[in-house]
């Protein structure tokens, strides 16, 4: 099995890396990008706790964070207990089921202790 890694989008004109993908580069407004692998480890910049998560998530609350990966910041779900979350902590991306929509499992990255 091939391990999944987070993907970013590098502008072919100026080299700026984005996540998520935008219609135009935020730096130079160019429209062409290439996919690039992003680091699967980073540090937590900030977070929030959703007390009313979307339908299909079987948790009473959901922690979302912004993770600094060096060239880019990645917004994602944290798979930690609220009391364990600390700004600056190291996190690692793990691919797994994140919710159920119309009876089908949806997978994505969650961020947890390395």
C-alpha positions in Angstrom: 0.0 0.0 0.0 1.3 3.4 -0.9 1.3 5.9 2.0 -0.6 9.1 1.2 1.0 12.5 1.7 -0.6 16.0 1.8 -0.5 17.6 -1.7 0.1 21.3 -2.4 0.0 23.3 -5.6 3.1 25.1 -6.9 2.7 28.0 -9.2 4.6 27.3 -12.5 5.4 31.0 -12.9 6.8 32.2 -9.5 7.1 28.9 -7.5 4.7 30.0 -4.7 3.2 26.9 -3.0 -0.5 27.0 -2.1 -3.0 24.8 -0.1 -5.8 24.6 -1.0 -5.6 25.1 -4.7 -6.7 28.5 -6.0 -7.8 29.6 -9.5 -4.9 32.0 -9.6 -1.6 32.2 -7.8 -2.0 34.6 -4.8 1.5 36.0 -5.5 1.6 36.6 -9.3 -1.9 35.8 -10.5 -0.7 33.0 -12.9 -3.2 30.2 -13.5 -0.9 27.1 -14.0 0.1 24.9 -11.1 1.8 21.5 -10.5 1.0 19.2 -7.6 3.8 18.9 -5.1 4.1 16.7 -2.0 4.0 18.6 1.2 5.7 17.5 4.4 3.5 15.2 6.5 4.8 16.7 9.8 4.4 20.3 11.0 3.6 22.4 14.0 0.3 23.8 15.2 -0.2 27.6 14.7 -3.8 28.0 16.0 -7.0 25.9 16.4 -10.7 26.1 17.2 -13.2 23.7 18.6 -16.5 23.2 16.8 -19.2 22.3 19.2 -21.7 21.5 16.5 -19.8 19.4 13.8 -21.3 18.7 10.4 -23.6 15.8 9.7 -21.8 12.5 9.3 -19.2 13.2 12.0 -19.8 10.9 15.0 -18.2 13.2 17.5 -19.8 15.8 19.8 -17.0 18.3 19.0 -14.4 18.6 16.3 -11.0 20.3 16.6 -9.7 22.2 13.5 -6.2 23.6 13.3 -3.8 25.4 11.1 -0.5 23.5 10.7 2.7 25.2 9.6 4.4 22.9 7.1 7.2 25.3 6.2 6.4 26.6 2.7 2.6 26.5 3.3 0.0 26.3 6.1 -2.5 23.5 6.0 -5.9 23.6 7.6 -7.1 20.3 8.9 -8.9 18.2 11.5 -6.9 17.4 14.7 -7.4 13.9 16.2 -6.5 14.8 19.8 -8.3 15.4 23.0 -8.9 19.1 23.7 -6.8 19.1 26.8 -3.8 17.7 24.8 -3.8 20.5 22.2 -0.9 23.1 22.6 0.1 25.8 20.2 3.5 24.9 18.6 3.1 21.2 19.2 4.4 18.8 16.5 1.7 17.0 14.4 1.8 14.3 11.8 -0.8 13.7 9.0 -2.6 10.4 9.0 -5.0 9.3 6.2 -8.2 7.8 7.6 -12.0 7.9 7.6 -13.2 11.4 8.7 -17.0 11.2 8.2 -19.9 9.5 6.5 -22.0 11.1 3.7 -25.0 9.4 2.3 -23.9 6.1 3.9 -20.5 6.3 2.3 -17.2 6.7 4.2 -15.1 9.7 3.3 -11.4 9.7 4.0 -8.9 12.5 4.5 -6.0 13.6 6.5 -6.3 14.1 10.3 -3.4 15.5 12.3 -2.2 13.8 15.5 0.9 13.2 17.6 3.9 12.0 15.6 
